[in-house]
Amino acid sequence: MCLLGCQNLRQELSAVISAEGWLDVVVTAFPARCGRPPLSWDELRVLLPEGCTQVALLGCACLAGLGHAPADFPLVRLLPQDQCFNMVGDACLITEAIAGGGYLMTPGWLADWREHLAEMGFTSDNSGEFFKDFARILVLFDTGVDPKAEVHLGELACAIGLPARRIIVGLDHLRLLLSRVVLEWRLDGERRSGQERDRVYAQELADYGVAMDVLARLGKANTEAEVIAVIEELFRTLFAPATCHYLRVEGGGLVLDQDLPADLLAAMERLETPYAWTPSGQGFLLRISRGKSFLGVIVADRLAYPEFRERYLNMVLPMTSLLALAIEDARSTSEIAIAISALRASELRLRSIMDNTSNVVFIKDLEGRYLFVNRCYEELFHVTLEAILGKTDYDIFPPETAEHVRQYDRLALEKGGPISMEEDIPHDDGVHTYIATKFPLISIEGKPYAVC
């Protein structure tokens, strides 16, 4: 976070950050000219440090007329004050000092009082009459950041011929203000991070659901071409590659039955490890083998999101043995029983993931009937999977709760993607509020068949 404040308060802002030990917060100051002329976003842009994710802009008249921040700015939070001095002192104390004819100052302004008089067109010899027209006393709100502040106050009072008063305010008021700003920023960051984790988890769960649905079709493929068609469909659904190739192995060598770029073909021919990255760096090659049998090489290249290639690879690598088995079975059906066993093992792995997550996971059909609940759901709501199958929320919760839950089920199906919301669910010890993420499960035909 970047705290942008007036140059006159830079020392105070820096002192608070140092005292609090906020290593992720920096201070930048804009010129102290009280809006004459007004600040501009272009002027503030050059002050932003690299890597700034949010800007807290503190001020009074200097913030007037700024309007909305440009789209390329980090998130901006404007914190306008009735008086700049309200940042360092109590509002009642400020009002009382002004009502008493006080000319209010901070140590930062006072340290350069001669320069400020010059900017007004005065010198220390001719400024007295000007100040006496509207002020009866000089008032320093001493924050303690400048040990010479009291000396500067005496010099200015002597120069313009006005009495002076020093009010020790310290940094407590500013510290409280900034602590709240920083805490809200960090809480917002945690909320955003949590939402992103939920989104990624929901996407991964949906991807695994699609993968399991597609892989189930491998058992129905009768030829190697049909097997490869299913695999390519899986890859295109999960990774959206621009190109997808498969070369089978016969007699110990690849069978070239299609035109391929020379560098890609060379990479396929020398592949001896379970995988490798494509020459473009935007995809991967998979060596399909079973035991000592080398069956072929599959390539997914120019992925739509190559920055996620490692995640995609980690998703598909555990499937290669099943893909190899499907290809081998298409050539010889003698191992179909092993293929079914491998598929069941994959389903058990997915069930294990669901049962060992700390999140509640359920699947309901389009009519709201439960198809699956994980262990966390069973423990939380004191039910078993066998007992809840075929039931609806109306069989489990009070009518108003059930209707509320179903409303968001329908909304997720209508939206066609993940949604997050708060749900109030009654328990033995009262009502608990949960942050829930729901999304539809989509069939190969592109139609929703359940909500998760």
RALIN-V302506 format. One record per residue. RES is the residue in three letters. PHI is phi as a letter, one per 20 degrees, with the letter a starting at -180 (none if undefined). NEAR is the number of other C-alpha atoms within 12 Angstrom. D_FIRST is the distance of its C-alpha to the first C-alpha in Angstrom with 2 decimals. Layout:
# RALIN-V302506
res->RES phi->PHI near->NEAR d_first->D_FIRST
res->RES phi->PHI near->NEAR d_first->D_FIRST
This chain:
# RALIN-V302506
res->MET phi->none near->34 d_first->0.00
res->CYS phi->d near->37 d_first->3.79
res->LEU phi->e near->43 d_first->6.57
res->LEU phi->d near->43 d_first->9.61
res->GLY phi->c near->40 d_first->12.82
res->CYS phi->f near->36 d_first->16.47
res->GLN phi->g near->30 d_first->17.86
res->ASN phi->f near->36 d_first->20.11
res->LEU phi->d near->41 d_first->17.39
res->ARG phi->f near->32 d_first->15.40
res->GLN phi->f near->29 d_first->17.35
res->GLU phi->f near->39 d_first->16.75
res->LEU phi->f near->41 d_first->12.94
res->SER phi->f near->31 d_first->13.14
res->ALA phi->f near->26 d_first->15.88
res->VAL phi->f near->33 d_first->14.13
res->ILE phi->f near->30 d_first->11.26
res->SER phi->f near->18 d_first->14.25
res->ALA phi->f near->18 d_first->16.38
res->GLU phi->e near->21 d_first->14.15
res->GLY phi->m near->15 d_first->13.47
res->TRP phi->e near->23 d_first->9.72
res->LEU phi->f near->15 d_first->9.72
res->ASP phi->d near->21 d_first->6.41
res->VAL phi->c near->32 d_first->4.79
res->VAL phi->c near->32 d_first->6.43
res->VAL phi->d near->34 d_first->8.68
res->THR phi->c near->33 d_first->10.58
res->ALA phi->d near->33 d_first->13.73
res->PHE phi->d near->32 d_first->15.99
res->PRO phi->g near->26 d_first->19.76
res->ALA phi->e near->29 d_first->21.34
res->ARG phi->c near->23 d_first->24.00
res->CYS phi->l near->21 d_first->23.71
res->GLY phi->n near->19 d_first->23.89
res->ARG phi->c near->16 d_first->26.90
res->PRO phi->e near->16 d_first->26.36
res->PRO phi->f near->23 d_first->23.52
res->LEU phi->f near->29 d_first->20.12
res->SER phi->c near->23 d_first->19.81
res->TRP phi->f near->28 d_first->17.20
res->ASP phi->f near->16 d_first->18.80
res->GLU phi->f near->16 d_first->18.32
res->LEU phi->f near->31 d_first->14.58
res->ARG phi->g near->25 d_first->14.28
res->VAL phi->f near->15 d_first->15.50
res->LEU phi->e near->24 d_first->12.92
res->LEU phi->f near->30 d_first->9.93
res->PRO phi->f near->23 d_first->9.37
res->GLU phi->f near->16 d_first->10.59
res->GLY phi->n near->14 d_first->8.88
res->CYS phi->f near->24 d_first->5.81
res->THR phi->d near->24 d_first->5.98
res->GLN phi->b near->31 d_first->4.98
res->VAL phi->d near->34 d_first->5.89
res->ALA phi->d near->36 d_first->7.45
res->LEU phi->d near->37 d_first->10.69
res->LEU phi->d near->39 d_first->13.07
res->GLY phi->r near->38 d_first->16.70
res->CYS phi->c near->27 d_first->20.25
res->ALA phi->f near->24 d_first->22.77
res->CYS phi->f near->34 d_first->20.41
res->LEU phi->e near->37 d_first->18.67
res->ALA phi->f near->24 d_first->22.11
res->GLY phi->n near->18 d_first->23.08
res->LEU phi->f near->24 d_first->19.77
res->GLY phi->m near->15 d_first->20.47
res->HIS phi->f near->17 d_first->18.59
res->ALA phi->f near->23 d_first->15.94
res->PRO phi->f near->15 d_first->17.55
res->ALA phi->f near->10 d_first->17.57
res->ASP phi->e near->14 d_first->15.99
res->PHE phi->e near->23 d_first->12.73
res->PRO phi->f near->24 d_first->9.57
res->LEU phi->g near->22 d_first->9.62
res->VAL phi->d near->30 d_first->9.94
res->ARG phi->c near->26 d_first->10.60
res->LEU phi->e near->25 d_first->13.21
res->LEU phi->c near->27 d_first->14.11
res->PRO phi->f near->24 d_first->17.51
res->GLN phi->d near->22 d_first->19.67
res->ASP phi->f near->20 d_first->23.50
res->GLN phi->c near->26 d_first->23.51
res->CYS phi->g near->31 d_first->20.93
res->PHE phi->f near->41 d_first->22.73
res->ASN phi->f near->32 d_first->21.87
res->MET phi->f near->37 d_first->18.50
res->VAL phi->d near->40 d_first->20.59
res->GLY phi->b near->33 d_first->23.77
res->ASP phi->f near->26 d_first->25.57
res->ALA phi->f near->19 d_first->26.50
res->CYS phi->f near->14 d_first->30.17
res->LEU phi->f near->23 d_first->30.21
res->ILE phi->f near->28 d_first->28.75
res->THR phi->f near->19 d_first->31.34
res->GLU phi->f near->16 d_first->34.11
res->ALA phi->f near->29 d_first->33.35
res->ILE phi->f near->23 d_first->33.38
res->ALA phi->f near->17 d_first->36.56
res->GLY phi->e near->18 d_first->38.18
res->GLY phi->n near->23 d_first->37.84
res->GLY phi->e near->29 d_first->34.99
res->TYR phi->d near->35 d_first->33.02
res->LEU phi->e near->38 d_first->29.58
res->MET phi->b near->40 d_first->27.57
res->THR phi->d near->42 d_first->24.69
res->PRO phi->g near->37 d_first->25.09
res->GLY phi->f near->34 d_first->22.93
res->TRP phi->f near->34 d_first->25.31
res->LEU phi->f near->37 d_first->28.34
res->ALA phi->f near->30 d_first->27.81
res->ASP phi->d near->24 d_first->28.52
res->TRP phi->f near->30 d_first->31.05
res->ARG phi->f near->23 d_first->33.63
res->GLU phi->f near->17 d_first->31.41
res->HIS phi->f near->22 d_first->30.48
res->LEU phi->f near->24 d_first->34.22
res->ALA phi->f near->15 d_first->34.97
res->GLU phi->f near->15 d_first->32.47
res->MET phi->e near->17 d_first->34.40
res->GLY phi->n near->14 d_first->37.66
res->PHE phi->c near->20 d_first->38.93
res->THR phi->c near->21 d_first->39.87
res->SER phi->f near->24 d_first->40.17
res->ASP phi->e near->19 d_first->43.87
res->ASN phi->d near->17 d_first->43.76
res->SER phi->e near->26 d_first->40.63
res->GLY phi->g near->25 d_first->42.29
res->GLU phi->f near->18 d_first->44.07
res->PHE phi->f near->21 d_first->41.00
res->PHE phi->f near->29 d_first->38.97
res->LYS phi->f near->20 d_first->42.04
res->ASP phi->f near->15 d_first->42.34
res->PHE phi->c near->18 d_first->39.35
res->ALA phi->c near->25 d_first->38.44
res->ARG phi->d near->26 d_first->40.59
res->ILE phi->b near->30 d_first->38.27
res->LEU phi->e near->37 d_first->35.17
res->VAL phi->c near->38 d_first->32.56
res->LEU phi->d near->40 d_first->29.87
res->PHE phi->e near->41 d_first->27.09
res->ASP phi->e near->36 d_first->26.66
res->THR phi->e near->37 d_first->23.36
res->GLY phi->n near->26 d_first->24.81
res->VAL phi->e near->29 d_first->22.51
res->ASP phi->c near->28 d_first->25.49
res->PRO phi->f near->15 d_first->28.79
res->LYS phi->e near->18 d_first->30.71
res->ALA phi->g near->30 d_first->29.58
res->GLU phi->f near->30 d_first->32.93
res->VAL phi->f near->20 d_first->34.87
res->HIS phi->f near->28 d_first->33.11
res->LEU phi->f near->39 d_first->33.90
res->GLY phi->f near->24 d_first->37.55
res->GLU phi->f near->23 d_first->37.77
res->LEU phi->f near->37 d_first->36.50
res->ALA phi->f near->31 d_first->38.77
res->CYS phi->f near->19 d_first->41.70
res->ALA phi->f near->25 d_first->41.05
res->ILE phi->d near->30 d_first->41.01
res->GLY phi->m near->24 d_first->43.35
res->LEU phi->c near->28 d_first->41.34
res->PRO phi->f near->25 d_first->40.92
res->ALA phi->c near->30 d_first->37.55
res->ARG phi->c near->26 d_first->35.83
res->ARG phi->d near->30 d_first->32.99
res->ILE phi->d near->27 d_first->31.03
res->ILE phi->e near->25 d_first->28.98
res->VAL phi->d near->28 d_first->25.89
res->GLY phi->m near->26 d_first->23.68
res->LEU phi->d near->34 d_first->20.01
res->ASP phi->g near->25 d_first->20.58
res->HIS phi->f near->24 d_first->20.01
res->LEU phi->f near->32 d_first->16.63
res->ARG phi->f near->29 d_first->15.71
res->LEU phi->f near->22 d_first->16.73
res->LEU phi->f near->26 d_first->14.85
res->LEU phi->f near->37 d_first->11.42
res->SER phi->f near->24 d_first->12.40
res->ARG phi->f near->16 d_first->13.11
res->VAL phi->f near->28 d_first->9.92
res->VAL phi->f near->30 d_first->7.92
res->LEU phi->f near->20 d_first->11.02
res->GLU phi->f near->18 d_first->11.28
res->TRP phi->f near->26 d_first->7.94
res->ARG phi->f near->20 d_first->9.27
res->LEU phi->f near->14 d_first->12.67
res->ASP phi->f near->18 d_first->11.98
res->GLY phi->f near->18 d_first->10.75
res->GLU phi->f near->14 d_first->13.96
res->ARG phi->f near->15 d_first->15.98
res->ARG phi->f near->14 d_first->15.13
res->SER phi->f near->14 d_first->15.90
res->GLY phi->f near->18 d_first->19.05
res->GLN phi->f near->21 d_first->20.12
res->GLU phi->f near->18 d_first->19.82
res->ARG phi->f near->16 d_first->21.85
res->ASP phi->f near->24 d_first->24.35
res->ARG phi->f near->22 d_first->24.68
res->VAL phi->f near->18 d_first->25.33
res->TYR phi->f near->24 d_first->27.75
res->ALA phi->f near->30 d_first->29.57
res->GLN phi->f near->24 d_first->29.91
res->GLU phi->f near->25 d_first->31.24
res->LEU phi->f near->34 d_first->33.63
res->ALA phi->f near->33 d_first->34.84
res->ASP phi->f near->30 d_first->35.33
res->TYR phi->f near->32 d_first->37.39
res->GLY phi->f near->34 d_first->39.37
res->VAL phi->f near->33 d_first->40.21
res->ALA phi->g near->37 d_first->41.08
res->MET phi->f near->36 d_first->43.43
res->ASP phi->f near->27 d_first->45.02
res->VAL phi->f near->33 d_first->45.70
res->LEU phi->f near->38 d_first->46.86
res->ALA phi->f near->29 d_first->49.33
res->ARG phi->f near->27 d_first->51.09
res->LEU phi->f near->38 d_first->51.86
res->GLY phi->f near->34 d_first->54.71
res->LYS phi->e near->21 d_first->56.34
res->ALA phi->f near->28 d_first->56.23
res->ASN phi->d near->22 d_first->59.73
res->THR phi->c near->20 d_first->59.26
res->GLU phi->f near->30 d_first->56.87
res->ALA phi->f near->20 d_first->55.91
res->GLU phi->f near->22 d_first->54.95
res->VAL phi->f near->32 d_first->52.86
res->ILE phi->f near->35 d_first->50.98
res->ALA phi->f near->26 d_first->50.49
res->VAL phi->f near->30 d_first->48.84
res->ILE phi->f near->40 d_first->46.61
res->GLU phi->f near->31 d_first->45.58
res->GLU phi->f near->28 d_first->44.87
res->LEU phi->f near->34 d_first->42.64
res->PHE phi->f near->37 d_first->40.75
res->ARG phi->f near->28 d_first->40.39
res->THR phi->f near->30 d_first->39.20
res->LEU phi->e near->33 d_first->36.53
res->PHE phi->d near->36 d_first->35.45
res->ALA phi->l near->24 d_first->36.75
res->PRO phi->f near->27 d_first->38.18
res->ALA phi->f near->20 d_first->39.80
res->THR phi->c near->27 d_first->42.74
res->CYS phi->b near->32 d_first->44.30
res->HIS phi->c near->35 d_first->47.40
res->TYR phi->b near->37 d_first->49.80
res->LEU phi->c near->32 d_first->52.63
res->ARG phi->e near->33 d_first->55.13
res->VAL phi->d near->27 d_first->56.95
res->GLU phi->c near->15 d_first->60.73
res->GLY phi->m near->11 d_first->62.91
res->GLY phi->n near->14 d_first->59.96
res->GLY phi->c near->18 d_first->58.44
res->LEU phi->f near->26 d_first->56.16
res->VAL phi->e near->20 d_first->58.03
res->LEU phi->e near->21 d_first->56.78
res->ASP phi->d near->12 d_first->57.40
res->GLN phi->b near->14 d_first->54.75
res->ASP phi->e near->13 d_first->53.41
res->LEU phi->c near->21 d_first->50.28
res->PRO phi->g near->17 d_first->48.38
res->ALA phi->f near->14 d_first->49.92
res->ASP phi->f near->14 d_first->46.74
res->LEU phi->f near->33 d_first->45.99
res->LEU phi->f near->26 d_first->49.63
res->ALA phi->f near->17 d_first->49.62
res->ALA phi->f near->28 d_first->46.51
res->MET phi->f near->38 d_first->48.29
res->GLU phi->f near->30 d_first->51.49
res->ARG phi->e near->20 d_first->49.97
res->LEU phi->f near->27 d_first->47.75
res->GLU phi->c near->17 d_first->48.87
res->THR phi->d near->19 d_first->45.76
res->PRO phi->g near->28 d_first->44.55
res->TYR phi->b near->29 d_first->41.95
res->ALA phi->b near->30 d_first->40.58
res->TRP phi->e near->29 d_first->38.12
res->THR phi->f near->32 d_first->39.81
res->PRO phi->g near->21 d_first->40.28
res->SER phi->f near->20 d_first->37.69
res->GLY phi->m near->21 d_first->35.06
res->GLN phi->d near->29 d_first->34.35
res->GLY phi->a near->36 d_first->36.62
res->PHE phi->b near->41 d_first->38.80
res->LEU phi->d near->42 d_first->42.47
res->LEU phi->c near->42 d_first->44.00
res->ARG phi->e near->38 d_first->47.28
res->ILE phi->e near->40 d_first->49.31
res->SER phi->b near->31 d_first->51.77
res->ARG phi->c near->21 d_first->53.58
res->GLY phi->m near->12 d_first->55.03
res->LYS phi->e near->10 d_first->56.74
res->SER phi->e near->20 d_first->57.03
res->PHE phi->e near->29 d_first->54.81
res->LEU phi->e near->34 d_first->54.73
res->GLY phi->r near->38 d_first->52.36
res->VAL phi->c near->41 d_first->48.97
res->ILE phi->d near->43 d_first->46.42
res->VAL phi->c near->43 d_first->43.79
res->ALA phi->c near->43 d_first->40.74
res->ASP phi->c near->36 d_first->39.26
res->ARG phi->l near->28 d_first->36.69
res->LEU phi->f near->30 d_first->34.66
res->ALA phi->f near->21 d_first->32.72
res->TYR phi->c near->19 d_first->29.50
res->PRO phi->f near->24 d_first->30.35
res->GLU phi->f near->15 d_first->26.91
res->PHE phi->d near->22 d_first->28.15
res->ARG phi->f near->29 d_first->31.50
res->GLU phi->f near->21 d_first->31.21
res->ARG phi->f near->19 d_first->30.52
res->TYR phi->f near->35 d_first->33.49
res->LEU phi->f near->30 d_first->35.66
res->ASN phi->f near->18 d_first->34.99
res->MET phi->f near->26 d_first->36.02
res->VAL phi->e near->36 d_first->39.25
res->LEU phi->g near->26 d_first->40.42
res->PRO phi->f near->24 d_first->41.73
res->MET phi->e near->36 d_first->43.73
res->THR phi->f near->33 d_first->45.59
res->SER phi->f near->31 d_first->48.40
res->LEU phi->f near->35 d_first->48.97
res->LEU phi->f near->42 d_first->48.94
res->ALA phi->f near->41 d_first->51.43
res->LEU phi->f near->39 d_first->53.57
res->ALA phi->f near->44 d_first->53.63
res->ILE phi->f near->43 d_first->54.68
res->GLU phi->f near->37 d_first->57.28
res->ASP phi->f near->30 d_first->58.57
res->ALA phi->f near->26 d_first->58.96
res->ARG phi->e near->23 d_first->61.22
res->SER phi->b near->16 d_first->62.89
res->THR phi->f near->21 d_first->62.58
res->SER phi->f near->13 d_first->63.75
res->GLU phi->d near->21 d_first->60.28
res->ILE phi->f near->25 d_first->59.16
res->ALA phi->f near->15 d_first->59.13
res->ILE phi->f near->20 d_first->56.58
res->ALA phi->f near->32 d_first->54.37
res->ILE phi->f near->23 d_first->54.45
res->SER phi->f near->18 d_first->53.70
res->ALA phi->f near->28 d_first->50.68
res->LEU phi->f near->31 d_first->49.43
res->ARG phi->f near->19 d_first->49.88
res->ALA phi->f near->19 d_first->48.01
res->SER phi->f near->28 d_first->45.09
res->GLU phi->f near->22 d_first->45.24
res->LEU phi->f near->16 d_first->45.35
res->ARG phi->f near->18 d_first->42.25
res->LEU phi->f near->27 d_first->40.41
res->ARG phi->f near->23 d_first->41.87
res->SER phi->f near->16 d_first->40.81
res->ILE phi->g near->22 d_first->37.19
res->MET phi->f near->30 d_first->37.36
res->ASP phi->f near->23 d_first->39.18
res->ASN phi->d near->17 d_first->36.86
res->THR phi->f near->18 d_first->33.54
res->SER phi->e near->16 d_first->32.12
res->ASN phi->e near->25 d_first->31.67
res->VAL phi->f near->27 d_first->34.52
res->VAL phi->c near->35 d_first->36.09
res->PHE phi->b near->36 d_first->38.98
res->ILE phi->c near->35 d_first->40.87
res->LYS phi->c near->32 d_first->42.99
res->ASP phi->f near->27 d_first->45.33
res->LEU phi->f near->26 d_first->45.29
res->GLU phi->e near->22 d_first->47.45
res->GLY phi->n near->32 d_first->45.07
res->ARG phi->e near->26 d_first->47.30
res->TYR phi->f near->31 d_first->45.64
res->LEU phi->d near->26 d_first->46.17
res->PHE phi->a near->32 d_first->44.00
res->VAL phi->c near->34 d_first->41.86
res->ASN phi->e near->33 d_first->40.32
res->ARG phi->f near->26 d_first->40.94
res->CYS phi->f near->24 d_first->37.83
res->TYR phi->f near->25 d_first->39.18
res->GLU phi->g near->24 d_first->42.64
res->GLU phi->f near->18 d_first->41.50
res->LEU phi->f near->21 d_first->39.24
res->PHE phi->d near->24 d_first->41.92
res->HIS phi->l near->17 d_first->45.02
res->VAL phi->c near->20 d_first->46.56
res->THR phi->d near->20 d_first->47.74
res->LEU phi->g near->24 d_first->47.34
res->GLU phi->f near->15 d_first->51.11
res->ALA phi->f near->18 d_first->51.25
res->ILE phi->e near->27 d_first->48.50
res->LEU phi->g near->24 d_first->49.58
res->GLY phi->n near->22 d_first->50.79
res->LYS phi->e near->25 d_first->49.54
res->THR phi->d near->29 d_first->47.07
res->ASP phi->f near->30 d_first->44.46
res->TYR phi->f near->21 d_first->47.24
res->ASP phi->e near->19 d_first->49.18
res->ILE phi->d near->26 d_first->46.35
res->PHE phi->d near->22 d_first->44.37
res->PRO phi->g near->18 d_first->45.44
res->PRO phi->g near->16 d_first->46.09
res->GLU phi->f near->17 d_first->43.08
res->THR phi->f near->24 d_first->40.70
res->ALA phi->f near->23 d_first->42.50
res->GLU phi->f near->22 d_first->42.30
res->HIS phi->f near->21 d_first->38.55
res->VAL phi->f near->32 d_first->38.06
res->ARG phi->f near->29 d_first->40.44
res->GLN phi->g near->21 d_first->38.73
res->TYR phi->f near->28 d_first->35.57
res->ASP phi->g near->40 d_first->37.83
res->ARG phi->f near->28 d_first->39.38
res->LEU phi->f near->23 d_first->36.08
res->ALA phi->f near->28 d_first->34.89
res->LEU phi->f near->29 d_first->38.27
res->GLU phi->f near->20 d_first->38.11
res->LYS phi->f near->18 d_first->34.64
res->GLY phi->m near->23 d_first->35.65
res->GLY phi->b near->24 d_first->32.32
res->PRO phi->f near->33 d_first->29.91
res->ILE phi->c near->28 d_first->28.89
res->SER phi->c near->24 d_first->26.98
res->MET phi->b near->22 d_first->28.03
res->GLU phi->e near->16 d_first->28.73
res->GLU phi->c near->24 d_first->32.33
res->ASP phi->e near->21 d_first->34.13
res->ILE phi->c near->27 d_first->36.77
res->PRO phi->f near->21 d_first->39.44
res->HIS phi->c near->18 d_first->40.23
res->ASP phi->f near->11 d_first->42.77
res->ASP phi->e near->9 d_first->40.44
res->GLY phi->p near->9 d_first->39.10
res->VAL phi->e near->14 d_first->36.74
res->HIS phi->d near->16 d_first->33.63
res->THR phi->d near->14 d_first->30.75
res->TYR phi->d near->17 d_first->29.61
res->ILE phi->e near->19 d_first->27.02
res->ALA phi->d near->28 d_first->29.43
res->THR phi->d near->36 d_first->29.16
res->LYS phi->c near->40 d_first->32.43
res->PHE phi->b near->39 d_first->33.72
res->PRO phi->e near->37 d_first->37.21
res->LEU phi->e near->38 d_first->39.16
res->ILE phi->d near->31 d_first->40.70
res->SER phi->f near->20 d_first->44.14
res->ILE phi->f near->23 d_first->45.25
res->GLU phi->f near->13 d_first->46.69
res->GLY phi->n near->12 d_first->43.27
res->LYS phi->d near->16 d_first->44.05
res->PRO phi->f near->27 d_first->42.30
res->TYR phi->c near->26 d_first->44.52
res->ALA phi->a near->30 d_first->42.36
res->VAL phi->c near->44 d_first->39.05
res->CYS phi->c near->42 d_first->36.92
